[in-house]
Amino acid sequence: MERRTITVLIALAALLVMGSQCMYSVHQTQKAIVLQLGEPVGGVVLPGLHFKLPFIQNVVYFDARILDYDARSAEALTSDKKAIVLDNYARWRITDPLTFYRTVRTIPGAQARLDDTVYSQLRVFVGRNTLTEVVSSKRAEIMGAVTARTSELLREYGMEIIDVRIKRTDLPTENQRAIFGRMRAERERQAKQYRSEGQEESTKIRSAADRERTVLMAEATRKSDILRGEGDADAARIFSEALSQSPEFYDFQRSLDAYRKVFRDNTRIILTPSDPFLKQFQGR
């Protein structure tokens, strides 16, 4: 009884192994081909449950969705002999898994083929346009032309190119340094020019201000001399009129002014009582 049970279990296990080797499923996002001793047999297998010969046949799966490939940056030369660095990517898919397997075998092999083809076509179409056209005016046209041409070239590998896009265009490092150097020299030249023009304008303004100051000072001095002369004349006239009206008061006032100037700061003067300087202290 035990031997029969063991035999049944072994038979069931063998049937399960055989079943797993005979059946396989393809996901809805995939396509597949069957290989027999390393060679494809039959056509492309679509999504669903399928059968194959155990042990001598195996299944290779391929992604049926749109795939992305981010290419490495590479240099190209425009029609006006300007070197630029192109950073691009491609969107593609496997249209014929059987042809794809026979030509490039794997995804890495397909990416290598993509890299060569896309880069070569980018160089061709970029080389037909100037730097300004590549960067701005004809950028979309160039990407459309590269997409169409690479898709045509890669059709024989069971691949279809959906889109090729230029993500970014840069100048090579040497060109960037040269352009930066020219820009810096131009800015320094402009700065020197502006500084020189500013100094020239400053000199003109300062000279005009000095000239105006000299004129104003001369005019002010002339007017002050005139006013001072007129004031001295008025003072002399007033003194003369005052003297003519009261000579004694004028003499008394002049004596007081003389006393005020002489008798100050503890000044000591030896005078006789009859000295004319003291006439205002003498009795009349």
Rosetta blueprint (number, residue, H / E / L):
1 M L
2 E H
3 R H
4 R H
5 T H
6 I H
7 T H
8 V H
9 L H
10 I H
11 A H
12 L H
13 A H
14 A H
15 L H
16 L H
17 V H
18 M H
19 G H
20 S H
21 Q H
22 C H
23 M E
24 Y E
25 S E
26 V E
27 H L
28 Q L
29 T L
30 Q E
31 K E
32 A E
33 I E
34 V E
35 L E
36 Q E
37 L L
38 G L
39 E E
40 P E
41 V E
42 G E
43 G E
44 V E
45 V E
46 L L
47 P L
48 G E
49 L E
50 H E
51 F E
52 K L
53 L L
54 P L
55 F L
56 I L
57 Q E
58 N E
59 V E
60 V E
61 Y E
62 F E
63 D E
64 A L
65 R L
66 I L
67 L E
68 D E
69 Y E
70 D E
71 A L
72 R L
73 S L
74 A E
75 E E
76 A E
77 L E
78 T L
79 S L
80 D L
81 K L
82 K L
83 A E
84 I E
85 V E
86 L E
87 D E
88 N E
89 Y E
90 A E
91 R E
92 W E
93 R E
94 I E
95 T L
96 D L
97 P H
98 L H
99 T H
100 F H
101 Y H
102 R H
103 T H
104 V L
105 R L
106 T L
107 I H
108 P H
109 G H
110 A H
111 Q H
112 A H
113 R H
114 L H
115 D H
116 D H
117 T H
118 V H
119 Y H
120 S H
121 Q H
122 L H
123 R H
124 V H
125 F H
126 V H
127 G L
128 R L
129 N L
130 T L
131 L H
132 T H
133 E H
134 V H
135 V H
136 S H
137 S H
138 K L
139 R H
140 A H
141 E H
142 I H
143 M H
144 G H
145 A H
146 V H
147 T H
148 A H
149 R H
150 T H
151 S H
152 E H
153 L H
154 L H
155 R H
156 E H
157 Y H
158 G L
159 M E
160 E E
161 I E
162 I E
163 D E
164 V E
165 R E
166 I E
167 K E
168 R E
169 T E
170 D E
171 L L
172 P L
173 T H
174 E H
175 N H
176 Q H
177 R H
178 A H
179 I H
180 F H
181 G H
182 R H
183 M H
184 R H
185 A H
186 E H
187 R H
188 E H
189 R H
190 Q H
191 A H
192 K H
193 Q H
194 Y H
195 R H
196 S H
197 E H
198 G H
199 Q H
200 E H
201 E H
202 S H
203 T H
204 K H
205 I H
206 R H
207 S H
208 A H
209 A H
210 D H
211 R H
212 E H
213 R H
214 T H
215 V H
216 L H
217 M H
218 A H
219 E H
220 A H
221 T H
222 R H
223 K H
224 S H
225 D H
226 I H
227 L H
228 R H
229 G H
230 E H
231 G H
232 D H
233 A H
234 D H
235 A H
236 A H
237 R H
238 I H
239 F H
240 S H
241 E H
242 A H
243 L H
244 S H
245 Q H
246 S L
247 P H
248 E H
249 F H
250 Y H
251 D H
252 F H
253 Q H
254 R H
255 S H
256 L H
257 D H
258 A H
259 Y H
260 R H
261 K H
262 V H
263 F L
264 R L
265 D L
266 N L
267 T L
268 R L
269 I L
270 I L
271 L L
272 T L
273 P L
274 S L
275 D L
276 P H
277 F H
278 L H
279 K H
280 Q H
281 F H
282 Q L
283 G L
284 R L
